[in-house]
């Protein structure tokens, strides 16, 4: 069953972002990391990075990631203190 969301059609198969989550350690702040969803299909050589706005999360880009993930590497970071990334202070 396909449901329409604005001008986007929702696919029947959605990506499980938890399978593609990685923690990227911070060089400046010890014991701190950013949570990043990194969708990297085999054989692609171009990357698209989507960055959410204030009070957003990486999942904000769910529809765009599902659309572009078959032709591009898609990187969705949770900015520091948002989503699953730690809020670290200097």
mmCIF file as gemmi writes it, N, C-alpha and C atoms, coordinates in Angstrom:
data_model
loop_
_atom_site.group_PDB
_atom_site.id
_atom_site.type_symbol
_atom_site.label_atom_id
_atom_site.label_alt_id
_atom_site.label_comp_id
_atom_site.label_asym_id
_atom_site.label_entity_id
_atom_site.label_seq_id
_atom_site.pdbx_PDB_ins_code
_atom_site.Cartn_x
_atom_site.Cartn_y
_atom_site.Cartn_z
_atom_site.occupancy
_atom_site.B_iso_or_equiv
_atom_site.pdbx_formal_charge
_atom_site.auth_seq_id
_atom_site.auth_asym_id
_atom_site.pdbx_PDB_model_num
ATOM 1 N N . UNK Axp A 1 ? 0.837 -1.177 0 1 0 ? 1 A 1
ATOM 2 C CA . UNK Axp A 1 ? 0 0 0 1 0 ? 1 A 1
ATOM 3 C C . UNK Axp A 1 ? 0.883 1.243 0 1 0 ? 1 A 1
ATOM 4 N N . UNK Axp A 2 ? 0.686 2.101 -0.959 1 0 ? 2 A 1
ATOM 5 C CA . UNK Axp A 2 ? 1.437 3.35 -1.023 1 0 ? 2 A 1
ATOM 6 C C . UNK Axp A 2 ? 0.569 4.484 -0.51 1 0 ? 2 A 1
ATOM 7 N N . UNK Axp A 3 ? 1.177 5.29 0.356 1 0 ? 3 A 1
ATOM 8 C CA . UNK Axp A 3 ? 0.464 6.463 0.853 1 0 ? 3 A 1
ATOM 9 C C . UNK Axp A 3 ? 1.172 7.699 0.321 1 0 ? 3 A 1
ATOM 10 N N . UNK Axp A 4 ? 0.402 8.7 0.021 1 0 ? 4 A 1
ATOM 11 C CA . UNK Axp A 4 ? 0.964 9.926 -0.516 1 0 ? 4 A 1
ATOM 12 C C . UNK Axp A 4 ? 1.212 10.915 0.62 1 0 ? 4 A 1
ATOM 13 N N . UNK Axp A 5 ? 2.395 11.509 0.622 1 0 ? 5 A 1
ATOM 14 C CA . UNK Axp A 5 ? 2.755 12.517 1.609 1 0 ? 5 A 1
ATOM 15 C C . UNK Axp A 5 ? 3.208 13.747 0.844 1 0 ? 5 A 1
ATOM 16 N N . UNK Axp A 6 ? 2.354 14.731 0.748 1 0 ? 6 A 1
ATOM 17 C CA . UNK Axp A 6 ? 2.669 15.901 -0.065 1 0 ? 6 A 1
ATOM 18 C C . UNK Axp A 6 ? 2.851 15.465 -1.504 1 0 ? 6 A 1
ATOM 19 N N . UNK Axp A 7 ? 3.995 15.795 -2.095 1 0 ? 7 A 1
ATOM 20 C CA . UNK Axp A 7 ? 4.299 15.353 -3.448 1 0 ? 7 A 1
ATOM 21 C C . UNK Axp A 7 ? 5.14 14.086 -3.478 1 0 ? 7 A 1
ATOM 22 N N . UNK Axp A 8 ? 5.462 13.539 -2.292 1 0 ? 8 A 1
ATOM 23 C CA . UNK Axp A 8 ? 6.273 12.331 -2.221 1 0 ? 8 A 1
ATOM 24 C C . UNK Axp A 8 ? 5.382 11.113 -2.08 1 0 ? 8 A 1
ATOM 25 N N . UNK Axp A 9 ? 5.726 10.066 -2.774 1 0 ? 9 A 1
ATOM 26 C CA . UNK Axp A 9 ? 5.03 8.803 -2.591 1 0 ? 9 A 1
ATOM 27 C C . UNK Axp A 9 ? 5.863 7.943 -1.657 1 0 ? 9 A 1
ATOM 28 N N . UNK Axp A 10 ? 5.257 7.419 -0.646 1 0 ? 10 A 1
ATOM 29 C CA . UNK Axp A 10 ? 5.964 6.594 0.312 1 0 ? 10 A 1
ATOM 30 C C . UNK Axp A 10 ? 6.173 5.207 -0.277 1 0 ? 10 A 1
ATOM 31 N N . UNK Axp A 11 ? 7.395 4.719 -0.222 1 0 ? 11 A 1
ATOM 32 C CA . UNK Axp A 11 ? 7.706 3.39 -0.721 1 0 ? 11 A 1
ATOM 33 C C . UNK Axp A 11 ? 7.215 2.346 0.26 1 0 ? 11 A 1
ATOM 34 N N . UNK Axp A 12 ? 6.963 1.169 -0.259 1 0 ? 12 A 1
ATOM 35 C CA . UNK Axp A 12 ? 6.544 0.084 0.619 1 0 ? 12 A 1
ATOM 36 C C . UNK Axp A 12 ? 7.688 -0.366 1.506 1 0 ? 12 A 1
ATOM 37 N N . UNK Axp A 13 ? 8.912 -0.385 0.982 1 0 ? 13 A 1
ATOM 38 C CA . UNK Axp A 13 ? 10.069 -0.809 1.761 1 0 ? 13 A 1
ATOM 39 C C . UNK Axp A 13 ? 10.802 0.435 2.235 1 0 ? 13 A 1
ATOM 40 N N . UNK Axp A 14 ? 10.876 0.62 3.525 1 0 ? 14 A 1
ATOM 41 C CA . UNK Axp A 14 ? 11.586 1.738 4.12 1 0 ? 14 A 1
ATOM 42 C C . UNK Axp A 14 ? 12.903 1.229 4.7 1 0 ? 14 A 1
ATOM 43 N N . UNK Axp A 15 ? 13.93 2.06 4.659 1 0 ? 15 A 1
ATOM 44 C CA . UNK Axp A 15 ? 15.215 1.689 5.235 1 0 ? 15 A 1
ATOM 45 C C . UNK Axp A 15 ? 15.129 1.693 6.758 1 0 ? 15 A 1
ATOM 46 N N . UNK Axp A 16 ? 15.773 0.729 7.388 1 0 ? 16 A 1
ATOM 47 C CA . UNK Axp A 16 ? 15.881 0.702 8.84 1 0 ? 16 A 1
ATOM 48 C C . UNK Axp A 16 ? 17.159 1.444 9.205 1 0 ? 16 A 1
ATOM 49 N N . UNK Axp A 17 ? 17.034 2.7 9.595 1 0 ? 17 A 1
ATOM 50 C CA . UNK Axp A 17 ? 18.193 3.534 9.864 1 0 ? 17 A 1
ATOM 51 C C . UNK Axp A 17 ? 19.085 2.978 10.968 1 0 ? 17 A 1
ATOM 52 N N . UNK Axp A 18 ? 18.52 2.224 11.896 1 0 ? 18 A 1
ATOM 53 C CA . UNK Axp A 18 ? 19.329 1.679 12.992 1 0 ? 18 A 1
ATOM 54 C C . UNK Axp A 18 ? 20.41 0.728 12.492 1 0 ? 18 A 1
ATOM 55 N N . UNK Axp A 19 ? 20.213 0.118 11.341 1 0 ? 19 A 1
ATOM 56 C CA . UNK Axp A 19 ? 21.227 -0.769 10.778 1 0 ? 19 A 1
ATOM 57 C C . UNK Axp A 19 ? 22.433 -0.003 10.238 1 0 ? 19 A 1
ATOM 58 N N . UNK Axp A 20 ? 22.265 1.282 9.972 1 0 ? 20 A 1
ATOM 59 C CA . UNK Axp A 20 ? 23.315 2.079 9.352 1 0 ? 20 A 1
ATOM 60 C C . UNK Axp A 20 ? 23.888 3.141 10.282 1 0 ? 20 A 1
ATOM 61 N N . UNK Axp A 21 ? 23.562 3.078 11.556 1 0 ? 21 A 1
ATOM 62 C CA . UNK Axp A 21 ? 24.062 4.068 12.516 1 0 ? 21 A 1
ATOM 63 C C . UNK Axp A 21 ? 25.494 3.756 12.928 1 0 ? 21 A 1
ATOM 64 N N . UNK Axp A 22 ? 26.302 4.791 12.972 1 0 ? 22 A 1
ATOM 65 C CA . UNK Axp A 22 ? 27.672 4.671 13.471 1 0 ? 22 A 1
ATOM 66 C C . UNK Axp A 22 ? 27.935 5.843 14.409 1 0 ? 22 A 1
ATOM 67 N N . UNK Axp A 23 ? 28.79 5.621 15.385 1 0 ? 23 A 1
ATOM 68 C CA . UNK Axp A 23 ? 29.221 6.695 16.266 1 0 ? 23 A 1
ATOM 69 C C . UNK Axp A 23 ? 30.586 7.174 15.81 1 0 ? 23 A 1
ATOM 70 N N . UNK Axp A 24 ? 30.691 8.464 15.523 1 0 ? 24 A 1
ATOM 71 C CA . UNK Axp A 24 ? 31.938 9.058 15.076 1 0 ? 24 A 1
ATOM 72 C C . UNK Axp A 24 ? 32.538 9.813 16.252 1 0 ? 24 A 1
ATOM 73 N N . UNK Axp A 25 ? 33.699 9.37 16.759 1 0 ? 25 A 1
ATOM 74 C CA . UNK Axp A 25 ? 34.29 10.04 17.918 1 0 ? 25 A 1
ATOM 75 C C . UNK Axp A 25 ? 34.758 11.453 17.583 1 0 ? 25 A 1
ATOM 76 N N . UNK Axp A 26 ? 34.667 12.321 18.571 1 0 ? 26 A 1
ATOM 77 C CA . UNK Axp A 26 ? 35.111 13.701 18.426 1 0 ? 26 A 1
ATOM 78 C C . UNK Axp A 26 ? 36.589 13.79 18.787 1 0 ? 26 A 1
ATOM 79 N N . UNK Axp A 27 ? 37.359 14.464 17.956 1 0 ? 27 A 1
ATOM 80 C CA . UNK Axp A 27 ? 38.793 14.624 18.244 1 0 ? 27 A 1
ATOM 81 C C . UNK Axp A 27 ? 39.033 15.674 19.318 1 0 ? 27 A 1
ATOM 82 N N . UNK Axp A 28 ? 38.197 16.693 19.35 1 0 ? 28 A 1
ATOM 83 C CA . UNK Axp A 28 ? 38.401 17.805 20.282 1 0 ? 28 A 1
ATOM 84 C C . UNK Axp A 28 ? 37.929 17.485 21.701 1 0 ? 28 A 1
ATOM 85 N N . UNK Axp A 29 ? 36.887 16.678 21.824 1 0 ? 29 A 1
ATOM 86 C CA . UNK Axp A 29 ? 36.294 16.411 23.132 1 0 ? 29 A 1
ATOM 87 C C . UNK Axp A 29 ? 36.384 14.913 23.404 1 0 ? 29 A 1
ATOM 88 N N . UNK Axp A 30 ? 37.137 14.537 24.428 1 0 ? 30 A 1
ATOM 89 C CA . UNK Axp A 30 ? 37.289 13.115 24.724 1 0 ? 30 A 1
ATOM 90 C C . UNK Axp A 30 ? 35.983 12.522 25.238 1 0 ? 30 A 1
ATOM 91 N N . UNK Axp A 31 ? 35.78 11.251 24.964 1 0 ? 31 A 1
ATOM 92 C CA . UNK Axp A 31 ? 34.574 10.509 25.36 1 0 ? 31 A 1
ATOM 93 C C . UNK Axp A 31 ? 33.291 11.125 24.805 1 0 ? 31 A 1
ATOM 94 N N . UNK Axp A 32 ? 33.371 11.75 23.645 1 0 ? 32 A 1
ATOM 95 C CA . UNK Axp A 32 ? 32.201 12.339 23.015 1 0 ? 32 A 1
ATOM 96 C C . UNK Axp A 32 ? 32.14 11.866 21.564 1 0 ? 32 A 1
ATOM 97 N N . UNK Axp A 33 ? 30.919 11.678 21.063 1 0 ? 33 A 1
ATOM 98 C CA . UNK Axp A 33 ? 30.786 11.231 19.681 1 0 ? 33 A 1
ATOM 99 C C . UNK Axp A 33 ? 29.497 11.774 19.074 1 0 ? 33 A 1
ATOM 100 N N . UNK Axp A 34 ? 29.467 11.799 17.746 1 0 ? 34 A 1
ATOM 101 C CA . UNK Axp A 34 ? 28.267 12.151 17.002 1 0 ? 34 A 1
ATOM 102 C C . UNK Axp A 34 ? 27.671 10.875 16.437 1 0 ? 34 A 1
ATOM 103 N N . UNK Axp A 35 ? 26.361 10.793 16.42 1 0 ? 35 A 1
ATOM 104 C CA . UNK Axp A 35 ? 25.676 9.656 15.839 1 0 ? 35 A 1
ATOM 105 C C . UNK Axp A 35 ? 25.352 10.003 14.39 1 0 ? 35 A 1
ATOM 106 N N . UNK Axp A 36 ? 25.741 9.139 13.467 1 0 ? 36 A 1
ATOM 107 C CA . UNK Axp A 36 ? 25.576 9.406 12.044 1 0 ? 36 A 1
ATOM 108 C C . UNK Axp A 36 ? 24.938 8.196 11.374 1 0 ? 36 A 1
ATOM 109 N N . UNK Axp A 37 ? 23.976 8.446 10.517 1 0 ? 37 A 1
ATOM 110 C CA . UNK Axp A 37 ? 23.418 7.395 9.668 1 0 ? 37 A 1
ATOM 111 C C . UNK Axp A 37 ? 24.165 7.492 8.337 1 0 ? 37 A 1
ATOM 112 N N . UNK Axp A 38 ? 24.83 6.406 7.961 1 0 ? 38 A 1
ATOM 113 C CA . UNK Axp A 38 ? 25.676 6.394 6.764 1 0 ? 38 A 1
ATOM 114 C C . UNK Axp A 38 ? 25.208 5.288 5.821 1 0 ? 38 A 1
ATOM 115 N N . UNK Axp A 39 ? 24.479 5.677 4.795 1 0 ? 39 A 1
ATOM 116 C CA . UNK Axp A 39 ? 23.971 4.739 3.792 1 0 ? 39 A 1
ATOM 117 C C . UNK Axp A 39 ? 24.923 4.767 2.605 1 0 ? 39 A 1
ATOM 118 N N . UNK Axp A 40 ? 25.668 3.672 2.4 1 0 ? 40 A 1
ATOM 119 C CA . UNK Axp A 40 ? 26.7 3.674 1.382 1 0 ? 40 A 1
ATOM 120 C C . UNK Axp A 40 ? 26.564 2.436 0.504 1 0 ? 40 A 1
ATOM 121 N N . UNK Axp A 41 ? 25.748 2.514 -0.559 1 0 ? 41 A 1
ATOM 122 C CA . UNK Axp A 41 ? 25.585 1.369 -1.451 1 0 ? 41 A 1
ATOM 123 C C . UNK Axp A 41 ? 26.884 1.061 -2.209 1 0 ? 41 A 1
ATOM 124 N N . UNK Axp A 42 ? 27.034 -0.161 -2.581 1 0 ? 42 A 1
ATOM 125 C CA . UNK Axp A 42 ? 28.219 -0.595 -3.302 1 0 ? 42 A 1
ATOM 126 C C . UNK Axp A 42 ? 28.288 0.074 -4.673 1 0 ? 42 A 1
ATOM 127 N N . UNK Axp A 43 ? 29.474 0.536 -5.033 1 0 ? 43 A 1
ATOM 128 C CA . UNK Axp A 43 ? 29.698 1.069 -6.365 1 0 ? 43 A 1
ATOM 129 C C . UNK Axp A 43 ? 29.339 2.522 -6.593 1 0 ? 43 A 1
ATOM 130 N N . UNK Axp A 44 ? 28.918 3.243 -5.569 1 0 ? 44 A 1
ATOM 131 C CA . UNK Axp A 44 ? 28.598 4.665 -5.764 1 0 ? 44 A 1
ATOM 132 C C . UNK Axp A 44 ? 29.825 5.512 -5.437 1 0 ? 44 A 1
ATOM 133 N N . UNK Axp A 45 ? 29.96 6.648 -6.126 1 0 ? 45 A 1
ATOM 134 C CA . UNK Axp A 45 ? 31.118 7.507 -5.896 1 0 ? 45 A 1
ATOM 135 C C . UNK Axp A 45 ? 30.751 8.946 -5.549 1 0 ? 45 A 1
ATOM 136 N N . UNK Axp A 46 ? 29.482 9.219 -5.36 1 0 ? 46 A 1
ATOM 137 C CA . UNK Axp A 46 ? 29.035 10.566 -4.97 1 0 ? 46 A 1
ATOM 138 C C . UNK Axp A 46 ? 28.311 10.497 -3.636 1 0 ? 46 A 1
ATOM 139 N N . UNK Axp A 47 ? 28.431 11.58 -2.873 1 0 ? 47 A 1
ATOM 140 C CA . UNK Axp A 47 ? 27.848 11.63 -1.527 1 0 ? 47 A 1
ATOM 141 C C . UNK Axp A 47 ? 26.932 12.833 -1.398 1 0 ? 47 A 1
ATOM 142 N N . UNK Axp A 48 ? 25.809 12.621 -0.72 1 0 ? 48 A 1
ATOM 143 C CA . UNK Axp A 48 ? 24.906 13.717 -0.355 1 0 ? 48 A 1
ATOM 144 C C . UNK Axp A 48 ? 24.814 13.713 1.161 1 0 ? 48 A 1
ATOM 145 N N . UNK Axp A 49 ? 24.995 14.886 1.781 1 0 ? 49 A 1
ATOM 146 C CA . UNK Axp A 49 ? 24.853 15.006 3.231 1 0 ? 49 A 1
ATOM 147 C C . UNK Axp A 49 ? 23.67 15.923 3.522 1 0 ? 49 A 1
ATOM 148 N N . UNK Axp A 50 ? 22.754 15.443 4.346 1 0 ? 50 A 1
ATOM 149 C CA . UNK Axp A 50 ? 21.602 16.24 4.777 1 0 ? 50 A 1
ATOM 150 C C . UNK Axp A 50 ? 21.817 16.623 6.232 1 0 ? 50 A 1
ATOM 151 N N . UNK Axp A 51 ? 21.726 17.908 6.534 1 0 ? 51 A 1
ATOM 152 C CA . UNK Axp A 51 ? 21.925 18.404 7.899 1 0 ? 51 A 1
ATOM 153 C C . UNK Axp A 51 ? 20.622 19.033 8.377 1 0 ? 51 A 1
ATOM 154 N N . UNK Axp A 52 ? 20.113 18.54 9.487 1 0 ? 52 A 1
ATOM 155 C CA . UNK Axp A 52 ? 18.845 19.051 10.017 1 0 ? 52 A 1
ATOM 156 C C . UNK Axp A 52 ? 19.025 20.407 10.687 1 0 ? 52 A 1
ATOM 157 N N . UNK Axp A 53 ? 17.934 21.102 10.881 1 0 ? 53 A 1
ATOM 158 C CA . UNK Axp A 53 ? 17.95 22.398 11.541 1 0 ? 53 A 1
ATOM 159 C C . UNK Axp A 53 ? 17.868 22.265 13.05 1 0 ? 53 A 1
ATOM 160 N N . UNK Axp A 54 ? 17.734 23.394 13.716 1 0 ? 54 A 1
ATOM 161 C CA . UNK Axp A 54 ? 17.668 23.436 15.168 1 0 ? 54 A 1
ATOM 162 C C . UNK Axp A 54 ? 16.512 22.57 15.66 1 0 ? 54 A 1
ATOM 163 N N . UNK Axp A 55 ? 16.766 21.781 16.688 1 0 ? 55 A 1
ATOM 164 C CA . UNK Axp A 55 ? 15.793 20.882 17.321 1 0 ? 55 A 1
ATOM 165 C C . UNK Axp A 55 ? 15.361 19.741 16.399 1 0 ? 55 A 1
ATOM 166 N N . UNK Axp A 56 ? 16.105 19.51 15.32 1 0 ? 56 A 1
ATOM 167 C CA . UNK Axp A 56 ? 15.799 18.414 14.411 1 0 ? 56 A 1
ATOM 168 C C . UNK Axp A 56 ? 16.585 17.164 14.752 1 0 ? 56 A 1
ATOM 169 N N . UNK Axp A 57 ? 16.374 16.125 13.969 1 0 ? 57 A 1
ATOM 170 C CA . UNK Axp A 57 ? 17.093 14.863 14.111 1 0 ? 57 A 1
ATOM 171 C C . UNK Axp A 57 ? 17.397 14.329 12.713 1 0 ? 57 A 1
ATOM 172 N N . UNK Axp A 58 ? 18.282 13.355 12.634 1 0 ? 58 A 1
ATOM 173 C CA . UNK Axp A 58 ? 18.661 12.786 11.336 1 0 ? 58 A 1
ATOM 174 C C . UNK Axp A 58 ? 17.46 12.214 10.595 1 0 ? 58 A 1
ATOM 175 N N . UNK Axp A 59 ? 16.512 11.648 11.32 1 0 ? 59 A 1
ATOM 176 C CA . UNK Axp A 59 ? 15.341 11.041 10.691 1 0 ? 59 A 1
ATOM 177 C C . UNK Axp A 59 ? 14.451 12.053 9.973 1 0 ? 59 A 1
ATOM 178 N N . UNK Axp A 60 ? 14.721 13.354 10.165 1 0 ? 60 A 1
ATOM 179 C CA . UNK Axp A 60 ? 13.99 14.403 9.461 1 0 ? 60 A 1
ATOM 180 C C . UNK Axp A 60 ? 14.065 14.166 7.951 1 0 ? 60 A 1
ATOM 181 N N . UNK Axp A 61 ? 15.166 13.579 7.502 1 0 ? 61 A 1
ATOM 182 C CA . UNK Axp A 61 ? 15.423 13.379 6.076 1 0 ? 61 A 1
ATOM 183 C C . UNK Axp A 61 ? 15.033 11.979 5.602 1 0 ? 61 A 1
ATOM 184 N N . UNK Axp A 62 ? 14.101 11.32 6.26 1 0 ? 62 A 1
ATOM 185 C CA . UNK Axp A 62 ? 13.712 9.949 5.931 1 0 ? 62 A 1
ATOM 186 C C . UNK Axp A 62 ? 13.322 9.78 4.465 1 0 ? 62 A 1
ATOM 187 N N . UNK Axp A 63 ? 12.453 10.616 3.962 1 0 ? 63 A 1
ATOM 188 C CA . UNK Axp A 63 ? 11.958 10.476 2.59 1 0 ? 63 A 1
ATOM 189 C C . UNK Axp A 63 ? 13.063 10.744 1.569 1 0 ? 63 A 1
ATOM 190 N N . UNK Axp A 64 ? 13.879 11.759 1.824 1 0 ? 64 A 1
ATOM 191 C CA . UNK Axp A 64 ? 14.972 12.069 0.911 1 0 ? 64 A 1
ATOM 192 C C . UNK Axp A 64 ? 16.009 10.944 0.912 1 0 ? 64 A 1
ATOM 193 N N . UNK Axp A 65 ? 16.318 10.401 2.08 1 0 ? 65 A 1
ATOM 194 C CA . UNK Axp A 65 ? 17.29 9.306 2.176 1 0 ? 65 A 1
ATOM 195 C C . UNK Axp A 65 ? 16.795 8.08 1.428 1 0 ? 65 A 1
ATOM 196 N N . UNK Axp A 66 ? 15.536 7.733 1.594 1 0 ? 66 A 1
ATOM 197 C CA . UNK Axp A 66 ? 14.98 6.586 0.885 1 0 ? 66 A 1
ATOM 198 C C . UNK Axp A 66 ? 15.021 6.788 -0.626 1 0 ? 66 A 1
ATOM 199 N N . UNK Axp A 67 ? 14.85 7.999 -1.084 1 0 ? 67 A 1
ATOM 200 C CA . UNK Axp A 67 ? 14.846 8.282 -2.514 1 0 ? 67 A 1
ATOM 201 C C . UNK Axp A 67 ? 16.262 8.212 -3.11 1 0 ? 67 A 1
ATOM 202 N N . UNK Axp A 68 ? 17.237 8.836 -2.421 1 0 ? 68 A 1
ATOM 203 C CA . UNK Axp A 68 ? 18.576 8.963 -2.983 1 0 ? 68 A 1
ATOM 204 C C . UNK Axp A 68 ? 19.517 7.805 -2.657 1 0 ? 68 A 1
ATOM 205 N N . UNK Axp A 69 ? 19.18 6.963 -1.685 1 0 ? 69 A 1
ATOM 206 C CA . UNK Axp A 69 ? 20.118 5.948 -1.186 1 0 ? 69 A 1
ATOM 207 C C . UNK Axp A 69 ? 20.489 4.872 -2.194 1 0 ? 69 A 1
ATOM 208 N N . UNK Axp A 70 ? 19.763 4.731 -3.276 1 0 ? 70 A 1
ATOM 209 C CA . UNK Axp A 70 ? 20.14 3.695 -4.235 1 0 ? 70 A 1
ATOM 210 C C . UNK Axp A 70 ? 21.173 4.182 -5.255 1 0 ? 70 A 1
ATOM 211 N N . UNK Axp A 71 ? 21.382 5.499 -5.37 1 0 ? 71 A 1
ATOM 212 C CA . UNK Axp A 71 ? 22.331 6.033 -6.345 1 0 ? 71 A 1
ATOM 213 C C . UNK Axp A 71 ? 23.466 6.841 -5.725 1 0 ? 71 A 1
ATOM 214 N N . UNK Axp A 72 ? 23.323 7.213 -4.442 1 0 ? 72 A 1
ATOM 215 C CA . UNK Axp A 72 ? 24.316 8.051 -3.777 1 0 ? 72 A 1
ATOM 216 C C . UNK Axp A 72 ? 24.608 7.505 -2.387 1 0 ? 72 A 1
ATOM 217 N N . UNK Axp A 73 ? 25.795 7.849 -1.875 1 0 ? 73 A 1
ATOM 218 C CA . UNK Axp A 73 ? 26.057 7.649 -0.457 1 0 ? 73 A 1
ATOM 219 C C . UNK Axp A 73 ? 25.314 8.776 0.253 1 0 ? 73 A 1
ATOM 220 N N . UNK Axp A 74 ? 24.512 8.439 1.246 1 0 ? 74 A 1
ATOM 221 C CA . UNK Axp A 74 ? 23.723 9.433 1.971 1 0 ? 74 A 1
ATOM 222 C C . UNK Axp A 74 ? 24.196 9.455 3.419 1 0 ? 74 A 1
ATOM 223 N N . UNK Axp A 75 ? 24.599 10.636 3.893 1 0 ? 75 A 1
ATOM 224 C CA . UNK Axp A 75 ? 25.083 10.806 5.262 1 0 ? 75 A 1
ATOM 225 C C . UNK Axp A 75 ? 24.111 11.72 6.002 1 0 ? 75 A 1
ATOM 226 N N . UNK Axp A 76 ? 23.608 11.234 7.141 1 0 ? 76 A 1
ATOM 227 C CA . UNK Axp A 76 ? 22.636 11.974 7.949 1 0 ? 76 A 1
ATOM 228 C C . UNK Axp A 76 ? 23.164 12.084 9.379 1 0 ? 76 A 1
ATOM 229 N N . UNK Axp A 77 ? 23.826 13.175 9.731 1 0 ? 77 A 1
ATOM 230 C CA . UNK Axp A 77 ? 24.331 13.299 11.102 1 0 ? 77 A 1
ATOM 231 C C . UNK Axp A 77 ? 23.268 13.858 12.05 1 0 ? 77 A 1
ATOM 232 N N . UNK Axp A 78 ? 23.31 13.371 13.279 1 0 ? 78 A 1
ATOM 233 C CA . UNK Axp A 78 ? 22.586 14.032 14.372 1 0 ? 78 A 1
ATOM 234 C C . UNK Axp A 78 ? 23.563 15.054 14.941 1 0 ? 78 A 1
ATOM 235 N N . UNK Axp A 79 ? 23.247 16.314 14.848 1 0 ? 79 A 1
ATOM 236 C CA . UNK Axp A 79 ? 24.155 17.342 15.354 1 0 ? 79 A 1
ATOM 237 C C . UNK Axp A 79 ? 24.314 17.215 16.862 1 0 ? 79 A 1
ATOM 238 N N . UNK Axp A 80 ? 25.399 17.762 17.376 1 0 ? 80 A 1
ATOM 239 C CA . UNK Axp A 80 ? 25.715 17.652 18.801 1 0 ? 80 A 1
ATOM 240 C C . UNK Axp A 80 ? 24.538 18.103 19.66 1 0 ? 80 A 1
ATOM 241 N N . UNK Axp A 81 ? 24.133 17.217 20.566 1 0 ? 81 A 1
ATOM 242 C CA . UNK Axp A 81 ? 23.031 17.518 21.476 1 0 ? 81 A 1
ATOM 243 C C . UNK Axp A 81 ? 21.657 17.24 20.923 1 0 ? 81 A 1
ATOM 244 N N . UNK Axp A 82 ? 21.577 16.685 19.719 1 0 ? 82 A 1
ATOM 245 C CA . UNK Axp A 82 ? 20.291 16.384 19.089 1 0 ? 82 A 1
ATOM 246 C C . UNK Axp A 82 ? 20.224 14.905 18.735 1 0 ? 82 A 1
ATOM 247 N N . UNK Axp A 83 ? 19.018 14.368 18.684 1 0 ? 83 A 1
ATOM 248 C CA . UNK Axp A 83 ? 18.848 12.961 18.325 1 0 ? 83 A 1
ATOM 249 C C . UNK Axp A 83 ? 19.632 12.065 19.269 1 0 ? 83 A 1
ATOM 250 N N . UNK Axp A 84 ? 20.485 11.224 18.703 1 0 ? 84 A 1
ATOM 251 C CA . UNK Axp A 84 ? 21.271 10.281 19.507 1 0 ? 84 A 1
ATOM 252 C C . UNK Axp A 84 ? 22.713 10.738 19.714 1 0 ? 84 A 1
ATOM 253 N N . UNK Axp A 85 ? 23.038 11.965 19.325 1 0 ? 85 A 1
ATOM 254 C CA . UNK Axp A 85 ? 24.372 12.492 19.566 1 0 ? 85 A 1
ATOM 255 C C . UNK Axp A 85 ? 24.451 13.099 20.954 1 0 ? 85 A 1
ATOM 256 N N . UNK Axp A 86 ? 25.634 12.996 21.532 1 0 ? 86 A 1
ATOM 257 C CA . UNK Axp A 86 ? 25.833 13.498 22.895 1 0 ? 86 A 1
ATOM 258 C C . UNK Axp A 86 ? 25.968 15.005 22.895 1 0 ? 86 A 1
ATOM 259 N N . UNK Axp A 87 ? 25.507 15.605 23.978 1 0 ? 87 A 1
ATOM 260 C CA . UNK Axp A 87 ? 25.705 17.042 24.182 1 0 ? 87 A 1
ATOM 261 C C . UNK Axp A 87 ? 26.937 17.191 25.051 1 0 ? 87 A 1
ATOM 262 N N . UNK Axp A 88 ? 28.046 17.524 24.437 1 0 ? 88 A 1
ATOM 263 C CA . UNK Axp A 88 ? 29.309 17.629 25.166 1 0 ? 88 A 1
ATOM 264 C C . UNK Axp A 88 ? 29.668 19.096 25.337 1 0 ? 88 A 1
ATOM 265 N N . UNK Axp A 89 ? 30.257 19.394 26.464 1 0 ? 89 A 1
ATOM 266 C CA . UNK Axp A 89 ? 30.662 20.771 26.758 1 0 ? 89 A 1
ATOM 267 C C . UNK Axp A 89 ? 32.157 20.799 26.977 1 0 ? 89 A 1
ATOM 268 N N . UNK Axp A 90 ? 32.779 21.877 26.553 1 0 ? 90 A 1
ATOM 269 C CA . UNK Axp A 90 ? 34.241 22.028 26.743 1 0 ? 90 A 1
ATOM 270 C C . UNK Axp A 90 ? 34.561 22.405 28.156 1 0 ? 90 A 1
